[in-house]
Amino acid sequence: MKRKPGKRRGGEQGKRAGRREEVAAHDAPIARGARLKRKDYEKELAKLHVELVKLQRWVQASGAKVCILFEGRDGAGKGGTIKAITERVSPRVFRVIALPAPTEREKSQMYVQRYLPHLPAAGEIVIFDRSWHNRAGVERVMGFCTEEQAKKFLNAAPLVEQAIVESGVILLKYWLEVTPEEQTRRLKDRIDDGRKLWKLTGMDLKSYSRWFDYSRARDEMFAATDTGFAP
């Protein structure tokens, strides 16, 4: 697990800082670069599930509000990671938000507006499978927004996240990375395995050829949104 530089800040719940963490999807849970046997993986995952249940109980008892953002390249494992996190906890506490493409009405709104109603209330953990950071990544690279819109978002995002953190939300931001070789293997697996075809979209194939565009967009997003209150 690769951690982007940043410190966890203590203090009152309303002052808790977010944290962005970059996670290499092919890293093993214990030793980076080592591949666990399935039996060992299940054993370690069971331990982590216990910790997640403890987290759930703490969030309910304390009234904490936790928001987790997952971003990353196509095929980096966002869906699998979120599934592993949520499979042993209550869906009434852990909510997963994966918004579809915006409607015409939503396109006319302030960009982050459609995300705000899904932010957590007391005793909730909300996980975004892609978030407002989509504008700095997928939308920018694939031409779904103008360069001017992307730049305005990068300027505004820290202000939005500061407001979220100051409202008492614990904001955690994760980026899942994958190597070009592993991305190729996973996309090919989706094509060859009929059970996974639902994961494959035309945009996946188009974005596959834009590796370096995504890298540049990712780096600029990190530079703009890595703040003291929400690293």
N, C-alpha and C positions, 0 to 999 in steps of 0.2 A: 504494500500500500504506500503510494507516494503522497506525502503531505505537502501542500503548498505552504510556504512560510506564513506563520501567523500564530497568535497565542489565543488560548481560551481565556476569556475575561470573566472574573467573578463578579460579585456584587449582587444587587437586586435583580430580580427576574427581568424587569423592564430595561435593564442596562446590559443584559447578556448579549454578547456579540455573536454574530454568525461566523461561520468558518467555511472557506472553500477547501475542499480536499480533492486532489487529483488521484484517481485510483486506476491503476493499470489492470484491465479486466483479466489479463492472463496471469496475474500474480497469484500465488497460492496464499491461503489465509495465514500460514505460519512463516514460511521462508520465501522471500522474493525469488522468483525464478524456479523454484522447486515445485513439481507437480505432485499433488497428493493422490494417493490411491483412493478409490471411491469410498471404501470403508472408513479410512481416516478422515476424509472430507465430511462424511455424514456425522462422525463422532464430534468433530470440531464445530460443525454447524449446529448440532444439538446443544452444545454449551452456549453458543451465541444466542440461540433461541431462548434459553433460560434468562439470559441477560436482557433480552428484548421484553420478555414478560415482566421482569423487574422494572424496566423503564416504563412500561405501560402502567403498572400499578403506581409508580411515582408520579407520573403525569396526571393520573386521575386524582390521586390524593392531594397533590400540591396545586392543581389547577393550572399547571404549566401549559403554554401554547408553543408547539414545536412545528416548524415548517422546514421541510427538507427538499432541496432542489436537486434533481439529477439531470445532468446534461452530458453530452458526449457524442462521439462519432457514431454513425450507423454501424450496427454490429458490435458495439463495444460492450453490450451486456446490461443495458439499463433495465430492460424488462425482467431478465432473469434475476438481477440483483434485488429489484423491488419485490418480486415474487418470493425470494428467499427471506426477505425481511418480514413480510406480512403473513406468511403461511401459518404461523402459530400464534398470532395475536388477534385481538378483536377488531373486526371491521368497523365497529362503532367508535373505536378510539383511533385506529390507524385508517385514514382515508387516502386513497390513491386518486390523483387527478391527472387525467390525460386528455386534454382538450382537443377537439377536432379542429379542422381549418376554420377560421373565423367566418361568420356569416357576413352578408353585405351590411347589415345593421352594425355588427361589431366592428367592421372595418371603418365605420364612420366615427367610432368612439375614440376616446383617449386609449392609446395602445394597451396599457396595463390594466385597463378597466375590467376586462373580462376575467382576469385572474383574481382580482381583489375579493370577490364574494366567496372564494374558496379558501381564504386564509383561515387558520385555526381559531376556534374559540377555546375557552378554558377547558383543560382536560382532553385536548385533541392533539393528534400528530397528523399533519397533512404532508403527503409525499407527492411532489409534482414530477411526473414523467415528462420531462421538458417543461420549461417555464417561460417567463417573460424574456429570459436570455435567448430564446429562440430568434429574436429579432437580430441579435448580434452574430448568430451562427447560421442556422439553416436558411432563414429568410434572406439574409444578406448574400450568402454564397449562391443561393439558387435563384436570386433575382425577384423574390417575392416582396421586397421593399426597395426603395431607392437608397443610394449611398447617403443622401442627405438625411433620410429617415433613420438609417442605422447610426449615423453620427449623433443625431439628436438623442436617440435612445441611450447611447453610451454616456452622454452627458447627464441624462436624467436618472438613469438607473440607480446611481449611488444615493440620490436624494430620496427615491422611493424606498430603497432598502433601509435607509436611516430611519424613515418614518415607521416602517414595519418593526424594526428592532426596538425603537423607542416606545412603541405601543405595548411592549412586553413579550413579543414573539422571539423565540430562540430560532435564529435563522442559520441553517447549515447548507452549504453549497458544495456539491460534488461534481467533479468532471471525470467521466470514465474514458480512459484512453485504450487504444488497441493498435497493434502494429499493422502495417500494410499487409503483411503476409497472413496474419490472423484474420483480418477483415476479409481478405479474399477467400479464405477457407470457409468462414462463416456464411458469407453471401452465397458461395457455391453450394454449401450444405442446404441453404434455404431453397435453392433452385432444384436440387436433386431430391429433397425429401418432401413429399406431398403433404405431410403433416405440418410443415413449416411455411408453406407457400403463402399463408395469410400474413406472414411477417414481411413478405417481400412486396415492395411497391415500386412503381416506375421511378419515383424520386430516389430510391435507394441506388438504383442502377446509374442514374444521372450523377448523383453526388459521389459515386465511387471514383469517378475520373477526376475529381476536384480535391484531391488530398491536400495539396499545398495551399489551396485557397482556404480550406477549412483550418489548416494550421495557422495561417496568418490571421484569420478571423478570431480563432481561439485566443491567440496571444494578445490581440488588441482588446478583446473582451476582458481577459484577466487583468491587463494593465489598467483598464478603466474602472473595473468593479472591485478590485482588491483594496478595500478600505479598512481603516482601523476598527470601525464598528461592525463591519460585515466582510471579513477577508475572503 
